[in-house]
Amino acid sequence: MSDGNEGKREWRFYLDDMISFAQKVQLYTEGMTQQTFTASGLNYDAALRNLELIGEAATHVPVEVRESHPEVPWRLIIATRNRLIHAYLGIDDDTIWSIIQDDIPPLLSALGNISRNPG
């Protein structure tokens, strides 16, 4: 029998997952240009998958935690996940590259701060 808590995780684990997924995005795109990234196949697919996973993990962070940390663009992260999953043929490579280059580094910093000081 199940106690009803099976499969439930502490929200901080999802935060750790987000950090791990973001680090993987950086690793998979390190030293690449946008052109080499979009032509890479495996790196492209792996980075997109981890961007999806960042958004999925964000959906499991409680609303009150998200509201207490407005420095993280939670709604945009979740919306990006939904767009990647549901509109895969409409993915704009310029937007993806911009997210990887411009948004992932400050996201990692913000998530690291929350992880160290969850409040």
Buried (B, 14 or more C-beta within 10 A) or exposed (E): EEEEEEEEEEBEEBBBBBBBBBEBBBEBBEEBEBEEBBEBEEBBEBBBBBBBBBBBBBEBBEEEBBEEBEEBBBEEBBEBBBBBEEEEEEEEEEEBBEBBEEBBEEBBEBBEEBEEEEE
